């Protein structure tokens, strides 16, 4: 089940006693939590909603709360956040957790309590008995990072709920400026909805005016200019980054990382890996992989390697000489052009 389906079920009054929200997409984790909190009326929240951070509080405290009956209300909501003890990670200096007590509770959950595990992890340790019990009892909700297609759909649905039209060009602009990161896109929805008034339509211009381009996005355009040996455009983009108060070492390090990624993508794609496989292997957002593969296909390994090694040399010069950064970059472009 995804978060959208969870929201529909809860709104429709279909509520289970135990839920597991598993995945690293913080925006989805937050939306799921907000959906659960809406189950309890505002005037009852103080007495009937408990939230516990497992990095600071023993799980036994949360379970004691879950076993209590609601105080002048229909249900009790208990949120267990960051249950690291369900993963394979070993945390030093953390509190001890009574997993046997948790297992006993899961065997017979309190019917008037909604127990929610917010687990911002890729996966849990399936070898643990308590994890097996939890997965058997709980309704599992997927909060994994969305790929570009799913992120586009989710954002369109959010604007539709606000009765605001998101123009196709505006959606493209939002995806491009956020690298298709659903969390970053989601954070701009309320602001864009306000900008859409009174026409209730978001334009590409409004997105461009509100959402700044990320350093990676600016560097992506710079990478293309470098590879095309377009000195004028490359120098202009580099100058813009300097004027935006981005440190030369940061710009160069980002360029080096981009070219390293392009080389990795070219090598691995030649071995038959799909874009999904590349994203998983390199631990890179699928949107960056998509753009990187498109770029890497256009240039030879010789060109990519020459640019990468040239930028490594620029990095050395930046750290060991007092020459102006823009001059070093210009010399790099001249050498690459030859």
C-alpha positions in Angstrom: 0.0 0.0 0.0 1.2 3.5 -0.8 0.6 6.7 1.3 -2.2 7.9 -1.0 -4.1 4.6 -0.5 -3.5 4.9 3.3 -5.0 8.4 3.3 -8.1 7.2 1.4 -8.6 4.3 3.8 -8.2 6.4 6.9 -10.6 9.1 5.5 -13.1 6.3 4.8 -13.0 5.1 8.4 -11.1 1.9 7.7 -8.5 1.8 10.5 -6.3 -1.1 11.6 -4.7 -1.5 15.0 -1.0 -1.6 13.8 0.8 0.1 10.9 4.3 0.0 9.6 5.4 3.0 7.5 8.7 1.9 5.9 10.9 4.0 3.6 13.3 6.9 3.5 11.2 9.5 1.7 10.6 12.0 4.6 7.8 13.8 2.8 5.8 10.6 2.6 6.6 9.7 6.2 5.3 13.2 7.2 2.2 12.9 5.1 1.4 9.5 6.7 1.9 10.8 10.2 -0.4 13.8 9.5 -3.1 11.4 8.2 -3.0 9.4 11.4 -3.0 12.5 13.5 -6.3 13.6 11.8 -7.9 10.5 13.3 -7.9 12.2 16.7 -10.0 15.4 17.2 -8.0 18.4 18.1 -9.5 18.7 21.6 -8.4 15.1 22.4 -4.8 15.2 21.1 -3.2 16.1 24.4 -4.6 13.1 26.2 -4.9 10.5 23.4 -1.8 11.0 21.1 1.6 9.9 22.2 4.8 10.0 20.1 8.1 8.3 21.1 11.5 8.5 19.6 13.2 5.1 20.0 16.6 6.6 20.0 15.7 8.3 23.3 12.9 6.3 24.9 12.5 2.5 25.6 9.8 0.9 23.5 8.2 -0.4 26.7 7.1 3.1 27.5 5.3 3.3 24.2 3.7 -0.1 24.6 2.4 0.9 28.1 0.8 3.9 26.5 -0.7 1.8 23.7 -2.3 -0.6 26.3 -4.1 2.3 27.9 -7.7 3.0 27.0 -8.6 6.3 25.3 -9.3 9.2 27.7 -12.8 10.5 26.8 -12.4 9.6 23.2 -12.9 6.9 20.5 -9.3 5.9 20.0 -5.7 6.4 21.1 -2.8 7.1 18.7 0.7 5.9 19.6 3.5 6.7 17.3 6.8 4.9 17.5 9.4 6.9 15.6 12.8 5.7 14.3 12.6 2.1 15.7 16.3 1.3 14.9 16.2 -1.9 16.9 14.1 -3.4 14.1 17.0 -3.0 11.6 20.3 -4.7 11.4 22.2 -1.6 12.6 24.0 -1.6 15.9 23.7 1.6 17.7 26.2 2.4 20.4 25.0 4.0 23.6 21.3 3.6 22.7 18.6 2.7 25.1 17.6 -1.0 25.7 14.4 -2.1 24.1 12.1 -4.9 25.3 11.4 -6.6 22.0 9.7 -9.5 23.8 7.2 -7.2 25.4 6.5 -5.7 21.9 6.0 -9.1 20.4 3.5 -9.9 23.2 1.6 -6.7 22.4 1.5 -7.5 18.7 0.0 -10.9 19.4 -3.1 -9.1 20.9 -3.1 -5.4 20.0 -5.3 -3.1 22.0 -8.4 -2.6 19.7 -8.9 1.1 20.7 -5.3 2.0 20.0 -3.7 2.7 16.6 0.0 1.8 16.9 2.1 3.3 14.1 5.8 2.5 13.4 7.5 5.3 11.4 10.5 3.5 10.1 12.6 5.8 7.9 14.8 3.0 6.6 15.3 1.1 3.4 14.5 -2.2 5.1 14.2 -4.0 8.4 16.1 -7.0 9.6 13.8 -9.9 8.5 15.7 -12.4 10.6 14.5 -10.9 13.9 11.4 -12.6 15.4 9.9 -9.3 16.4 10.2 -8.0 12.7 8.5 -11.2 11.4 5.7 -10.7 13.9 5.3 -7.0 13.0 5.2 -7.7 9.3 2.5 -10.4 9.9 0.3 -8.2 12.0 0.8 -4.7 10.6 -0.6 -2.9 7.6 2.6 -2.1 5.7 2.8 1.3 3.9 5.5 2.0 1.4 7.3 5.3 1.9 10.3 4.6 -0.4 11.6 7.5 -2.6 9.5 7.9 -5.7 10.9 7.6 -9.2 10.2 10.5 -11.6 7.0 9.0 -13.0 5.5 8.4 -9.6 6.6 11.8 -8.3 5.0 13.5 -11.2 1.7 11.7 -10.6 1.8 12.3 -6.8 2.4 16.1 -7.3 -0.4 16.3 -9.9 -2.8 14.6 -7.5 -1.8 17.1 -4.7 -2.6 20.1 -6.9 -5.9 18.5 -8.1 -7.0 18.2 -4.4 -6.4 21.9 -4.1 -8.4 22.5 -7.3 -5.4 24.1 -9.0 -4.2 23.2 -12.5 -0.5 22.5 -12.9 0.4 23.2 -16.5 2.5 20.5 -18.2 5.4 23.0 -18.7 5.1 24.0 -15.1 5.4 20.4 -14.0 8.4 19.9 -16.2 10.0 23.0 -14.8 9.4 21.8 -11.2 10.9 18.4 -12.0 13.9 19.9 -13.6 14.6 22.4 -10.8 14.2 19.7 -8.0 15.9 16.8 -9.8 12.5 15.0 -9.5 12.9 14.8 -5.7 9.4 14.4 -4.4 10.3 15.9 -1.1 11.6 19.1 -2.7 8.6 19.3 -5.0 6.1 18.6 -2.2 7.6 21.4 -0.1 6.7 24.0 -2.8 3.0 22.9 -3.3 1.4 25.3 -0.8 3.4 28.3 -2.1 2.6 27.5 -5.7 -1.1 27.1 -4.8 -1.0 30.7 -3.3 0.7 32.0 -6.4 -2.0 30.4 -8.6 -4.7 32.6 -7.2 -7.1 33.8 -8.7 -6.7 31.9 -11.9 -6.0 28.6 -10.1 -3.3 27.6 -12.6 0.4 27.3 -12.0 2.6 28.4 -14.9 6.2 27.5 -15.7 7.2 31.2 -15.1 5.8 31.0 -11.5 7.7 27.8 -10.8 10.9 29.4 -12.2 10.4 32.5 -10.1 9.8 30.6 -6.9 12.0 27.5 -7.0 15.7 28.2 -7.3 17.9 25.9 -9.4 20.0 23.6 -7.3 23.8 23.6 -7.6 23.7 20.2 -9.3 21.2 21.5 -11.8 23.3 24.6 -12.6 26.4 22.4 -12.9 24.5 20.0 -15.2 24.2 22.8 -17.7 27.8 23.7 -17.2 28.9 20.1 -17.8 27.0 20.1 -21.2 28.8 23.3 -22.1 32.2 21.8 -21.2 31.6 18.7 -23.2 30.5 20.7 -26.2 33.6 22.8 -25.8 31.4 25.9 -25.8 33.8 28.2 -24.0 31.6 31.3 -24.0 28.6 29.5 -22.4 30.8 27.5 -20.0 32.6 30.6 -18.8 29.4 32.6 -18.4 27.8 29.8 -16.3 30.9 29.5 -14.2 30.9 33.2 -13.6 27.2 33.1 -12.6 28.0 30.4 -10.0 30.9 32.5 -8.6 28.5 35.5 -8.4 26.0 33.5 -6.5 28.6 33.1 -3.7 29.3 29.5 -4.5 32.9 28.7 -3.5 35.2 27.7 -6.4 36.2 24.6 -4.6 32.6 23.5 -4.2 31.9 24.2 -7.9 34.9 22.2 -9.0 34.2 19.3 -6.6 30.6 19.2 -8.0 31.9 19.1 -11.5 34.4 16.4 -10.7 31.6 14.3 -9.1 29.4 14.9 -12.2 32.0 13.7 -14.6 32.9 10.7 -12.4 29.2 9.8 -12.5 29.1 10.1 -16.3 32.1 7.8 -16.6 30.5 5.2 -14.2 27.2 5.4 -16.1 28.9 4.9 -19.5 30.9 1.9 -18.2 28.0 0.2 -16.4 25.4 1.0 -19.1 27.7 -0.8 -21.7 27.5 -3.9 -19.5 23.7 -3.9 -19.9 22.5 -2.4 -16.6 19.1 -0.7 -16.8 18.5 2.8 -15.5 16.9 1.4 -12.4 19.8 -1.0 -11.9 22.3 1.9 -12.4 20.4 4.0 -9.8 20.5 1.2 -7.3 24.1 0.3 -7.8 25.4 3.8 -7.7 23.0 5.0 -5.0 21.9 8.0 -7.2 18.5 9.4 -7.7 16.9 7.8 -10.8 16.3 11.3 -12.4 20.0 12.1 -12.2 20.7 8.7 -13.8 18.3 9.4 -16.6 19.9 12.7 -17.4 23.4 11.3 -17.0 22.8 8.4 -19.3 21.4 10.7 -22.0 24.6 12.9 -21.7 27.1 10.0 -21.5 25.7 8.5 -24.8 26.6 11.6 -26.7 30.3 11.6 -25.9 33.2 9.2 -26.0 35.0 7.8 -23.0 38.1 9.7 -24.1 36.3 13.0 -23.9 34.8 12.3 -20.6 38.1 11.1 -19.1 39.9 14.2 -20.4 37.4 16.5 -18.8 37.5 14.5 -15.5 41.3 14.5 -15.3 41.5 18.2 -16.3 39.1 19.1 -13.5 41.1 17.0 -11.0 44.1 19.2 -12.0 42.1 22.4 -11.5 41.2 21.1 -8.0 44.9 20.7 -7.3 45.7 24.2 -8.6 42.9 25.8 -6.6 44.4 24.3 -3.4 48.1 24.9 -4.1 48.2 28.2 -6.0 46.8 31.7 -5.7 45.7 32.0 -9.3 42.1 33.3 -9.9 39.6 30.5 -10.1 38.0 31.8 -13.3 41.4 31.9 -15.0 42.1 28.3 -14.0 38.7 27.3 -15.4 39.4 29.2 -18.6 42.8 27.5 -19.0 41.1 24.1 -18.4 38.6 24.9 -21.2 41.4 25.9 -23.6 43.3 22.7 -22.9 40.2 20.6 -23.4 39.5 22.4 -26.7 42.8 21.3 -28.0 
